[in-house]
Amino acid sequence: MPDYGHDLLFSANLVPVARQADDVVARARLAERAGLDLVTFQDHPYQPALLDTWTLLSYVAAATEAIRLAGNVHPLPLRPPAMLAQAAASLDLLSHGRFELALGAGGYWDAIASMGAPRLSPGQAVDALEEGIQIIRAAWDTGAPGGIRHHGEHYRVDGAGRGPRPAHDIGIWLGAYKPRMLRLTGRLADGWLPSLPRFRSFDEIAAGNAIVDEAAAEAGRSPAAIRRLLNLAEELPPEQLAELALRHGISVFTLMADDPRRIERFAAETAPAVRELVAAERAPAVPTAPAGRAPAIPGAPAAARAAADPRAGGTPAGLQDSPLPEGTALGIIPTPDDGVRLTDVRVWDESTRPTAPRPDPGRPYTARERANGRHLIDVHDHLRAELAQLRDLADQVAAGVLDPGAARSHISTMTMRQNNWTLGAYCETYCRLVTMHHSAEDAMLFPQLRRTEPGLAPVLDRLREEHHAIHKVLEQVDRALVAFVTDPAGLTGLRAAVDLLTDSLLSHLSYEERELVEPLARHGL
């Protein structure tokens, strides 16, 4: 599915627990300080353990200055549309244009009926929501003549006054999954807001987008007029979120998180990384890599990409970072392996690595395809830079400049560290960015390449094996730091572990670039 081109927004969804009211407000303010764009709260009026969401939204609006606010989502059967329109417009005015309206047709009908609302069938609930949207929009349309008149099957409004007019054009986002709700979204809504746990695969997001787009086109609307939002139950790697943005049009990512550390990490690490990946993909030409992008480290190339690899299109050195005319050769040279090794230990036998099928040497490449190929190198450059930082921390510990406990704390906050996206049994000891990158490749990139180019299967199998081997080396680094905290004699083991990581990771990154840069250019991410 297309990238609809919307700016990316990152959000936290907080549980409005009544007995922790002050903490809920504090976390909302933390989300604002951390730099998130939006904070949302679930709305279940029939749940007495939760704060009333409308009261909470008003309180948080007064306690914050810039962050946007929304429910996630408001059940229309318990929020009569004429009153809801006035409440939403009032909150938008009081917050100076920071409120968005997310609606649902209902769902927990026993609970809804227990509060006196009518019990509706699924079809009736969709019809009622459509009527409600019409009433809400009519209430905000203060320039239209006369009062609001709506005589529907579910709602009746007889001449109610219009207004107040919101401070900005409030977006109406719908929580929708089934075809009728998706078609309603395409016809009348400003955003589609599902939750990722409700889907079995990204393919279901694509299918939902197709229904929304078709309904929008039939209504004379541009599909791009409808934002695509997504609630996340857990943190996903930046590469995976970038794929959701670029291939499925998601532009608002809302993490269901009450842990302040997760909120801060999502804002400080994940959001910038995703924005960078998406911006690079959206760029019309291959960007020029800034000088000094990755610090020099033992085992890294001193003159990166000094000679062309046949799989990269055979372009001479010096052209890889320059925009090329449409239809010319790929012009991207994978980072070569200079052959320098710091240890005598070998994690794998490099001579047994399979190679990818050779590409057509006369094939032309577009600017977008060159950007696809360059993206893998950009990600790897980040990994190489963080490896340099890791080596520097180890050197500071060895020199007595930095306490080993402090070094381990530094490593735990680097983007190489990862606690919530893991492979198998290795949980809390992976380096974040390495693991997120490898996890995303194993879960998404490799299966896609395997389907589109079966001849890559031996290479992909080998890369996956090397991922597991590298993660074991990362565990060794972590254990060596722990040992050195209590025994200074462990310095030798620490240096050896970091050297082994350097040897294996740099070798692996070069091999992967050599084999996958050109296929990625052709097939995309």
C-alpha positions as CSV (number, residue, x, y, z in Angstrom):
1,M,0.0,0.0,0.0
2,P,1.2,3.6,-0.5
3,D,2.9,6.0,1.8
4,Y,0.2,8.7,2.2
5,G,2.9,11.3,3.0
6,H,1.6,12.4,6.4
7,D,4.0,13.7,9.0
8,L,4.8,11.1,11.6
9,L,3.4,11.5,15.1
10,F,4.3,9.4,18.2
11,S,2.0,9.0,21.2
12,A,1.6,7.2,24.5
13,N,-1.7,5.6,25.5
14,L,-2.2,5.8,29.3
15,V,-4.5,3.7,31.5
16,P,-6.6,6.2,33.5
17,V,-6.5,4.3,36.8
18,A,-8.7,6.1,39.3
19,R,-6.6,5.2,42.4
20,Q,-3.5,6.5,40.6
21,A,-5.0,9.8,39.4
22,D,-1.9,11.9,40.1
23,D,0.4,9.4,38.5
24,V,-1.7,9.4,35.3
25,V,-1.5,13.2,35.0
26,A,2.3,13.1,35.8
27,R,2.9,10.5,33.1
28,A,1.0,12.7,30.6
29,R,3.2,15.6,31.5
30,L,6.2,13.4,31.2
31,A,5.1,12.4,27.7
32,E,5.0,16.1,26.8
33,R,8.5,16.8,28.3
34,A,9.9,13.7,26.5
35,G,8.8,15.1,23.2
36,L,5.9,12.9,22.2
37,D,3.2,14.5,20.0
38,L,0.1,13.0,21.4
39,V,-1.3,11.4,24.6
40,T,-4.4,9.3,24.6
41,F,-6.6,7.6,27.2
42,Q,-9.0,4.7,26.9
43,D,-12.7,5.5,27.5
44,H,-14.7,2.9,29.4
45,P,-17.4,4.8,31.4
46,Y,-18.8,1.5,32.7
47,Q,-15.5,0.6,34.4
48,P,-15.6,2.2,37.9
49,A,-11.9,1.6,38.4
50,L,-11.1,4.1,35.8
51,L,-11.3,7.9,35.8
52,D,-13.9,9.5,33.6
53,T,-12.0,10.2,30.4
54,W,-13.6,13.5,29.5
55,T,-12.9,14.9,32.9
56,L,-9.3,13.6,32.7
57,L,-8.8,15.1,29.2
58,S,-9.8,18.5,30.5
59,Y,-7.6,18.2,33.5
60,V,-4.6,17.1,31.4
61,A,-5.2,19.9,28.9
62,A,-4.9,22.4,31.7
63,A,-1.7,20.7,33.0
64,T,0.1,20.7,29.7
65,E,1.0,23.2,27.0
66,A,1.8,21.6,23.7
67,I,1.0,17.9,23.5
68,R,-2.2,16.8,21.6
69,L,-4.9,14.9,23.4
70,A,-7.5,12.3,22.4
71,G,-9.6,9.5,23.7
72,N,-8.8,6.0,22.5
73,V,-11.7,5.6,21.7
74,H,-15.0,7.2,22.9
75,P,-17.9,4.8,22.7
76,L,-20.6,6.8,20.9
77,P,-23.6,4.9,22.5
78,L,-22.5,6.5,25.9
79,R,-21.6,9.9,24.4
80,P,-24.7,11.5,22.7
81,P,-23.3,13.2,19.6
82,A,-24.9,16.6,20.0
83,M,-23.3,16.9,23.5
84,L,-20.1,15.2,22.4
85,A,-19.7,17.9,19.6
86,Q,-20.0,20.7,22.1
87,A,-17.7,19.0,24.6
88,A,-15.0,18.4,21.9
89,A,-15.2,21.9,20.6
90,S,-15.0,23.4,24.1
91,L,-12.0,21.3,25.0
92,D,-10.3,22.2,21.7
93,L,-10.8,25.9,22.4
94,L,-9.6,25.6,25.9
95,S,-6.5,23.7,24.8
96,H,-5.8,26.0,21.9
97,G,-6.4,23.4,19.2
98,R,-4.9,20.4,20.8
99,F,-7.8,17.9,20.8
100,E,-8.7,15.2,18.3
101,L,-11.9,13.1,18.5
102,A,-11.6,9.3,18.2
103,L,-14.8,7.4,18.2
104,G,-16.0,3.8,18.3
105,A,-19.4,2.2,17.5
106,G,-19.5,0.3,20.8
107,G,-18.6,-3.3,21.6
108,Y,-19.0,-4.2,25.2
109,W,-22.8,-4.2,24.9
110,D,-23.6,-5.8,28.3
111,A,-21.6,-3.1,30.0
112,I,-23.0,-0.3,27.8
113,A,-26.6,-1.5,28.4
114,S,-25.9,-1.6,32.1
115,M,-25.6,2.2,32.0
116,G,-28.9,2.7,30.3
117,A,-27.8,2.9,26.7
118,P,-29.7,0.9,24.0
119,R,-28.3,-2.5,23.0
120,L,-27.5,-2.4,19.3
121,S,-26.7,-5.0,16.8
122,P,-23.3,-4.6,15.0
123,G,-25.1,-3.2,11.9
124,Q,-27.2,-0.8,14.0
125,A,-24.1,0.4,15.8
126,V,-22.4,1.4,12.5
127,D,-25.6,3.1,11.3
128,A,-25.8,5.0,14.6
129,L,-22.1,6.1,14.3
130,E,-22.7,7.4,10.8
131,E,-25.6,9.5,12.1
132,G,-23.5,10.7,15.0
133,I,-20.7,11.9,12.8
134,Q,-23.2,13.9,10.7
135,I,-24.6,15.5,13.8
136,I,-21.1,16.4,15.2
137,R,-20.0,17.9,11.9
138,A,-23.2,19.9,11.6
139,A,-22.6,21.2,15.2
140,W,-19.2,22.5,14.3
141,D,-20.3,24.1,11.0
142,T,-21.3,27.4,12.5
143,G,-21.4,29.1,9.2
144,A,-24.4,27.0,8.0
145,P,-27.8,28.6,8.2
146,G,-30.3,27.6,10.9
147,G,-30.0,25.1,13.7
148,I,-29.2,21.4,13.5
149,R,-31.9,19.1,12.3
150,H,-31.4,15.4,12.1
151,H,-34.2,12.9,12.1
152,G,-32.5,9.5,12.0
153,E,-33.3,6.0,13.2
154,H,-31.0,6.4,16.2
155,Y,-30.7,10.1,16.9
156,R,-33.0,13.1,16.6
157,V,-32.0,16.7,16.8
158,D,-34.6,19.4,16.4
159,G,-33.1,22.8,15.7
160,A,-30.3,22.8,18.3
161,G,-28.0,25.7,17.9
162,R,-24.6,25.2,16.2
163,G,-21.3,25.7,17.9
164,P,-19.1,26.5,19.5
165,R,-16.7,26.3,16.5
166,P,-13.5,24.4,17.5
167,A,-10.1,26.2,17.5
168,H,-8.9,24.0,14.6
169,D,-10.5,21.4,12.3
170,I,-10.8,18.5,14.7
171,G,-10.0,15.2,13.2
172,I,-12.5,12.4,13.6
173,W,-10.7,9.1,13.9
174,L,-12.6,5.8,13.9
175,G,-11.6,2.6,15.6
176,A,-12.6,0.2,12.8
177,Y,-11.9,-3.4,11.8
178,K,-14.8,-4.9,9.8
179,P,-15.8,-3.9,6.2
180,R,-18.8,-1.7,7.0
181,M,-16.8,0.3,9.6
182,L,-13.8,0.6,7.2
183,R,-16.1,1.9,4.4
184,L,-17.6,4.4,6.8
185,T,-14.1,5.5,7.7
186,G,-13.3,6.1,4.0
187,R,-16.5,8.0,3.4
188,L,-16.7,10.3,6.4
189,A,-13.7,10.0,8.8
190,D,-10.4,11.8,9.0
191,G,-8.4,8.8,10.4
192,W,-8.4,5.1,10.8
193,L,-7.3,4.0,14.3
194,P,-7.0,0.2,14.8
195,S,-4.8,-1.7,17.4
196,L,-2.0,-3.9,16.1
197,P,-2.8,-6.9,18.5
198,R,-6.1,-7.3,16.6
199,F,-4.3,-8.2,13.4
200,R,-2.6,-11.5,12.6
201,S,-0.2,-9.9,10.1
202,F,0.6,-6.6,8.3
203,D,-1.3,-8.0,5.4
204,E,-4.6,-7.4,7.3
205,I,-3.6,-3.7,7.6
206,A,-3.1,-3.6,3.9
207,A,-6.5,-5.2,3.3
208,G,-8.1,-2.6,5.6
209,N,-6.4,0.2,3.8
210,A,-7.7,-1.1,0.5
211,I,-11.3,-0.9,1.7
212,V,-10.8,2.5,3.2
213,D,-9.2,3.8,0.0
214,E,-11.9,2.4,-2.2
215,A,-14.7,3.9,-0.1
216,A,-12.9,7.2,-0.1
217,A,-12.5,7.2,-3.9
218,E,-16.2,6.3,-4.3
219,A,-17.1,9.3,-2.1
220,G,-15.0,11.6,-4.2
221,R,-12.3,11.9,-1.5
222,S,-8.6,11.4,-1.8
223,P,-7.4,8.4,0.3
224,A,-4.5,10.6,1.5
225,A,-7.1,12.7,3.3
226,I,-7.4,9.9,5.9
227,R,-4.7,9.5,8.4
228,R,-3.7,5.9,9.3
229,L,-3.0,5.5,13.1
230,L,-2.0,2.4,15.0
231,N,-2.0,1.4,18.7
232,L,1.0,-0.7,19.6
233,A,0.9,-3.1,22.5
234,E,4.7,-3.2,22.7
235,E,7.7,-1.5,21.3
236,L,8.7,-2.5,17.8
237,P,12.0,-1.9,16.1
238,P,12.4,1.4,14.2
239,E,12.8,-0.6,11.0
240,Q,9.5,-2.3,11.5
241,L,7.7,1.0,12.3
242,A,9.3,2.5,9.2
243,E,7.9,-0.3,7.1
244,L,4.5,0.3,8.5
245,A,4.8,4.0,7.6
246,L,6.2,3.5,4.1
247,R,4.3,0.4,3.0
248,H,1.1,0.7,4.9
249,G,0.7,4.5,5.4
250,I,0.7,4.5,9.2
251,S,1.6,8.0,10.4
252,V,0.6,7.9,14.1
253,F,2.1,5.3,16.4
254,T,0.6,5.1,19.9
255,L,2.5,2.9,22.4
256,M,0.3,1.5,25.2
257,A,2.8,2.4,28.0
258,D,2.5,3.4,31.6
259,D,6.2,2.9,32.5
260,P,8.0,6.3,32.4
261,R,11.1,4.6,31.1
262,R,9.3,3.2,28.1
263,I,7.7,6.5,27.4
264,E,11.0,8.3,27.5
265,R,12.7,5.6,25.4
266,F,9.9,5.7,22.8
267,A,10.3,9.5,22.5
268,A,14.1,9.8,22.7
269,E,15.2,6.7,20.7
270,T,12.4,5.1,18.6
271,A,10.7,8.2,17.3
272,P,13.9,9.9,15.9
273,A,15.1,6.7,14.4
274,V,11.8,6.0,12.6
275,R,11.6,9.6,11.4
276,E,15.2,9.3,10.0
277,L,14.4,6.0,8.2
278,V,11.2,7.4,6.7
279,A,12.8,10.7,5.6
280,A,15.6,8.8,3.9
281,E,13.2,6.6,2.0
282,R,11.0,9.6,1.0
283,A,14.0,11.6,-0.2
284,P,13.9,12.0,-4.0
285,A,17.6,11.1,-4.4
286,V,20.3,9.2,-2.5
287,P,21.5,11.6,0.2
288,T,25.2,12.5,0.6
289,A,26.7,10.8,3.6
290,P,28.2,13.4,6.0
291,A,31.9,13.3,6.6
292,G,32.8,11.4,9.7
293,R,29.6,9.6,9.8
294,A,31.0,6.6,11.7
295,P,34.1,7.0,13.8
296,A,37.1,4.9,12.8
297,I,37.4,1.7,14.8
298,P,39.7,-1.3,14.7
299,G,38.6,-3.6,11.9
300,A,36.5,-0.9,10.2
301,P,37.4,0.3,6.6
302,A,39.7,3.3,6.6
303,A,38.6,4.2,3.0
304,A,35.1,2.9,3.0
305,R,33.9,1.4,-0.2
306,A,37.1,2.1,-2.0
307,A,36.5,-0.4,-4.7
308,A,33.3,-1.5,-6.4
309,D,31.7,-5.0,-5.8
310,P,30.2,-6.6,-8.9
311,R,26.9,-7.2,-7.0
312,A,26.6,-3.4,-6.4
313,G,26.5,-2.5,-10.1
314,G,30.2,-2.0,-10.7
315,T,30.3,1.7,-10.3
316,P,33.7,3.3,-9.6
317,A,34.5,4.6,-6.2
318,G,33.5,8.2,-5.5
319,L,30.0,7.9,-7.1
320,Q,28.3,6.0,-4.3
321,D,27.2,9.1,-2.4
322,S,26.3,11.3,-5.3
323,P,22.8,11.5,-6.9
324,L,22.8,9.8,-10.3
325,P,20.6,10.4,-13.3
326,E,17.5,8.2,-13.5
327,G,18.2,4.8,-15.0
328,T,22.0,4.6,-14.4
329,A,23.8,1.9,-12.5
330,L,23.2,1.3,-8.8
331,G,26.3,3.2,-7.8
332,I,26.4,2.1,-4.2
333,I,29.5,0.2,-2.9
334,P,29.1,-2.0,0.1
335,T,31.5,-1.5,3.0
336,P,34.4,-3.8,2.3
337,D,35.9,-6.1,4.9
338,D,39.5,-5.0,5.3
339,G,40.5,-8.4,6.8
340,V,41.9,-7.0,10.1
341,R,41.1,-9.3,13.0
342,L,41.8,-8.5,16.7
343,T,41.6,-12.0,18.1
344,D,42.4,-15.5,17.0
345,V,38.9,-16.7,17.8
346,R,36.6,-17.3,14.9
347,V,32.9,-17.4,15.5
348,W,32.2,-18.9,12.1
349,D,34.1,-20.1,9.0
350,E,34.0,-17.2,6.6
351,S,35.0,-19.5,3.7
352,T,31.7,-21.3,3.8
353,R,29.6,-18.3,3.3
354,P,27.3,-18.7,0.3
355,T,26.9,-15.9,-2.3
356,A,23.9,-14.4,-4.0
357,P,23.1,-14.8,-7.7
358,R,24.8,-12.2,-9.8
359,P,22.5,-9.4,-11.0
360,D,22.0,-8.3,-14.6
361,P,24.9,-5.9,-15.2
362,G,22.9,-3.9,-17.6
363,R,19.9,-3.3,-15.4
364,P,19.1,0.4,-14.7
365,Y,18.2,1.7,-11.3
366,T,15.9,4.6,-10.3
367,A,16.7,7.0,-7.5
368,R,14.2,5.3,-5.2
369,E,15.8,1.9,-5.9
370,R,19.3,3.4,-5.1
371,A,17.8,4.8,-1.8
372,N,16.5,1.3,-1.0
373,G,20.0,-0.1,-1.5
374,R,21.7,2.6,0.5
375,H,19.4,2.3,3.4
376,L,21.0,-1.0,4.7
377,I,24.5,0.7,4.7
378,D,23.1,3.7,6.6
379,V,21.7,1.4,9.3
380,H,25.0,-0.5,9.5
381,D,26.9,2.7,9.8
382,H,24.9,3.5,12.9
383,L,25.8,0.0,14.3
384,R,29.5,0.6,13.5
385,A,29.3,4.0,15.3
386,E,27.8,2.5,18.4
387,L,30.4,-0.2,18.3
388,A,33.1,2.5,18.4
389,Q,31.3,4.0,21.5
390,L,31.3,0.6,23.1
391,R,35.0,0.2,22.6
392,D,35.6,3.6,24.0
393,L,33.7,2.8,27.1
394,A,35.8,-0.3,27.6
395,D,38.9,1.7,27.1
396,Q,37.8,4.2,29.7
397,V,37.1,1.4,32.2
398,A,40.6,-0.1,31.5
399,A,42.2,3.4,32.1
400,G,40.4,3.9,35.3
401,V,38.5,6.9,34.0
402,L,35.1,5.2,34.2
403,D,33.7,2.9,36.8
404,P,32.6,-0.4,35.3
405,G,29.2,-0.2,36.8
406,A,28.8,3.2,35.1
407,A,30.0,1.8,31.8
408,R,27.4,-0.9,32.0
409,S,24.8,1.8,32.8
410,H,25.9,3.7,29.7
411,I,25.6,0.6,27.5
412,S,22.1,-0.1,28.9
413,T,20.9,3.4,27.6
414,M,22.6,3.2,24.2
415,T,20.3,2.5,21.3
416,M,22.1,-0.9,21.0
417,R,20.3,-2.0,24.1
418,Q,17.0,-3.8,23.8
419,N,14.6,-5.3,26.4
420,N,11.2,-5.7,24.7
421,W,12.0,-7.1,21.2
422,T,13.9,-10.4,21.5
423,L,14.8,-13.6,19.7
424,G,14.3,-16.8,21.5
425,A,15.6,-17.1,25.0
426,Y,18.2,-14.2,24.9
427,C,16.2,-11.5,26.6
428,E,17.8,-8.7,28.6
429,T,21.4,-8.9,27.4
430,Y,21.1,-8.0,23.8
431,C,22.4,-4.7,22.5
432,R,19.3,-2.7,21.5
433,L,20.0,-1.6,17.9
434,V,21.8,-4.8,16.9
435,T,18.9,-6.9,18.1
436,M,16.2,-4.7,16.8
437,H,17.9,-4.6,13.4
438,H,18.4,-8.4,13.3
439,S,15.0,-9.1,14.7
440,A,13.4,-7.0,12.0
441,E,15.4,-8.7,9.3
442,D,14.6,-12.2,10.6
443,A,10.9,-11.4,11.0
444,M,10.2,-9.2,7.9
445,L,13.1,-8.5,5.5
446,F,14.4,-12.0,5.0
447,P,11.0,-13.7,4.5
448,Q,10.2,-11.0,1.9
449,L,13.5,-11.5,0.0
450,R,13.0,-15.3,0.2
451,R,9.7,-15.0,-1.5
452,T,10.7,-12.5,-4.1
453,E,14.1,-14.0,-4.9
454,P,14.3,-17.7,-3.9
455,G,18.0,-17.9,-5.0
456,L,18.9,-15.8,-2.0
457,A,17.7,-18.5,0.4
458,P,21.2,-19.9,1.2
459,V,22.5,-16.4,2.0
460,L,19.5,-15.6,4.2
461,D,19.9,-18.8,6.1
462,R,23.6,-18.0,6.8
463,L,22.9,-14.5,7.8
464,R,20.3,-15.7,10.3
465,E,22.8,-18.2,11.8
466,E,25.3,-15.3,12.2
467,H,22.7,-13.2,13.9
468,H,22.4,-15.9,16.6
469,A,26.1,-16.2,16.9
470,I,26.6,-12.4,17.3
471,H,24.0,-12.3,20.0
472,K,25.9,-14.9,22.0
473,V,29.0,-12.7,21.7
474,L,27.0,-9.7,23.0
475,E,26.1,-11.8,26.0
476,Q,29.8,-12.4,26.6
477,V,30.5,-8.7,26.6
478,D,27.8,-8.2,29.2
479,R,29.0,-11.0,31.4
480,A,32.6,-9.7,31.1
481,L,31.5,-6.2,32.3
482,V,29.7,-7.8,35.3
483,A,32.7,-9.9,36.2
484,F,35.0,-6.9,36.0
485,V,32.8,-5.0,38.5
486,T,33.9,-7.4,41.2
487,D,37.4,-8.5,39.9
488,P,39.7,-6.0,38.2
489,A,41.6,-9.1,36.8
490,G,38.6,-9.4,34.5
491,L,39.9,-6.6,32.3
492,T,41.6,-9.2,30.0
493,G,38.3,-11.0,29.5
494,L,36.4,-7.7,28.9
495,R,38.9,-6.6,26.2
496,A,38.8,-10.0,24.6
497,A,35.0,-10.0,24.5
498,V,34.8,-6.6,22.9
499,D,37.5,-7.5,20.4
500,L,35.6,-10.6,19.4
501,L,32.4,-8.6,19.0
502,T,34.3,-6.2,16.8
503,D,35.7,-9.0,14.6
504,S,32.4,-10.8,14.2
505,L,30.0,-7.8,13.8
506,L,32.1,-5.9,11.3
507,S,32.7,-9.1,9.3
508,H,29.0,-9.9,9.3
509,L,27.9,-6.3,8.3
510,S,30.2,-6.3,5.3
511,Y,29.1,-9.7,4.2
512,E,25.4,-8.7,4.5
513,E,25.9,-5.5,2.5
514,R,27.9,-7.4,-0.2
515,E,25.0,-9.9,-0.7
516,L,21.9,-7.8,-0.1
517,V,22.4,-4.2,-1.2
518,E,21.7,-4.9,-4.8
519,P,18.7,-7.2,-4.2
520,L,17.2,-4.7,-1.7
521,A,17.5,-2.0,-4.4
522,R,15.4,-4.2,-6.7
523,H,12.8,-5.5,-4.2
524,G,12.7,-2.7,-1.6
525,L,12.3,-3.0,2.1
